[in-house]
Amino acid sequence: MKLDEGASKLTEEGLSLPTGRKVMSGFIALTSLKDALERVKALIKLPKAEIIDVPLGESLGAVLAEDVTAPVDMPPFDRSVVDGYAVSAEETASASPLNPIRLKVVGKAEAGDDPTALPGVREGEALEVFTGAPMPRGADAVVMVEHCKREGDFVLIHKPVFKYQNVSRRGEDFKEGEVIVRRGTRVKPWHIAALASFNITSAPVYKRLKVAILSTGEELRELGSSIKPGEIVNSSRPMLKALVKEIGCEPVDLGIAGDDVDEIASKLSSGLAMADIVIVTGGTSLGERDLVPEAVNKLGKPGVIVHGLRIRPGKPTGIGVIDGKPIFMLSGFPVAALIGFEAVVKEVISWLTRSYFELHPKIKGRLTRRITNLTGVRSYVRARAFKIDNGYAIEPLMITGSGLLSTLTKANALIIIPEDVEGLDEGEEVEAMIIQPLEAVT
């Protein structure tokens, strides 16, 4: 290739245009995922751990800032877990259908009754109880109604019970002072249920991180717009907003920036002012219109610290840091953007929010066909896992690019191939990360 002296020149970094921009030459050096995460964590500042009390119903997805302990035993008293008759287990030892034990019924207890107001059970007596009812004094087991026959004021017991059979003991669920939910836990619906059972109305959580999201590209149009030939509906930003919400953070929508360095830099600057993290999609590869790294470097120091990761899809992923805040530069293709988010952004958010890193469930299965891999690159292969007679089969999807959303909607698993593995053979047992229920794929 021969170039005019005054027009442009070929450098080791790429083809340099008169403007100083470089295009289409390949990344100088790709960074491993491990090194990229170490670099960004070393440069970003942990935001102040601001703790707020939020109503319990609004705590979903937030990170608990303190251990929450049980103020009382739960259940607060022994209670029946079946409908039947509360008895002394010892008295039923010889009971059988042919030789039933006859006990006098001295009362009835239902869920919600005051345990202290119930009559006690003495020798030769029983108390009729319903599921959830408190146990009376003197009784230590419940005979299921199916194994009893009522005769007026008496009940015939046809089957023996052992001590505490069909009884939920006081403190069996939680003991007073026991931790209900630990600090650093991202609140799930079942945590809300556990806290609500103690009449706890609010939860101490870390203030949610704000994540600003910007898309770049002259061809992009907002959802619901009238689309002309050559234009594309922006699908990556709605996906990323949903991903951010899913892990308990607050998305800040920065809209779309055109292919202009100053416009991109201005919107990124606004995002840094409003949020703890900024994500930008598109414009991070090596084409003439890939302006995002240049825009990031205009904003301050240290600027771009990683440009190009050893992952596939998502190689153009980059990371910048401005005054201690991270900017994640993700591919404009939605599949590659998702992988970049899962591999990099999600882990950094987990670290910033002082929460436990949540892992997807995994299964092992046999590959239905061979997969090749580039040495030194970590590949995220979309796949379809399904049950077979002797376990699971895992079928890699045929993939032609990182812009095909169908590979996500049809996939229910991801196979992660490490950097030091050249490929996986047909029939080989592999581990797959489950991203959708297996039944959802047909």
Number of C-alpha atoms within 10 A of each C-alpha: 3 7 10 7 7 8 10 17 16 15 10 9 14 17 20 18 15 11 8 9 17 21 17 13 15 16 15 11 12 20 20 17 18 12 12 20 18 11 15 22 17 9 17 17 15 14 12 9 13 10 16 15 16 17 13 19 13 13 23 21 18 25 29 27 24 16 16 18 17 21 16 14 18 20 19 17 16 23 28 31 19 18 19 22 29 31 31 25 18 15 18 21 13 14 17 15 12 8 12 19 20 21 22 19 21 16 17 17 24 18 14 9 13 11 19 11 9 17 15 17 22 15 13 14 22 29 26 22 27 23 16 20 24 27 31 26 17 16 22 24 27 31 29 22 17 11 16 19 14 14 12 8 10 16 22 19 29 22 20 20 23 16 14 18 17 21 22 21 20 15 17 13 15 19 18 15 12 16 14 19 19 16 20 20 21 25 23 13 11 10 18 20 14 17 19 14 13 17 11 16 14 17 26 20 24 24 21 19 19 20 24 27 28 23 27 25 22 14 15 19 18 15 13 8 10 9 14 9 6 7 13 16 14 23 17 24 24 15 15 22 18 14 17 23 15 12 19 21 21 18 21 19 15 18 15 22 21 17 19 16 18 16 15 26 21 16 21 25 18 14 24 21 13 14 17 21 25 28 24 29 25 24 26 24 26 19 14 14 20 21 24 27 24 18 23 25 17 17 17 14 14 14 20 23 17 24 21 23 25 24 27 21 24 28 24 27 30 27 25 25 27 20 14 19 20 25 27 24 32 31 29 27 20 25 23 26 28 22 23 25 24 13 17 21 24 18 17 21 21 17 14 19 25 19 19 14 16 12 8 12 10 14 14 15 22 19 22 17 14 13 14 12 18 17 14 16 23 23 25 20 22 26 25 24 29 18 12 11 6 7 11 16 20 30 22 21 15 10 13 8 12 19 17 14 14 10 21 19 12 16 25 23 29 24 20 17 24 18 18 12 15 14 16 16 14 14 14 14 16 17 18 24 20 20 16 18 12 15 10 10 13 8
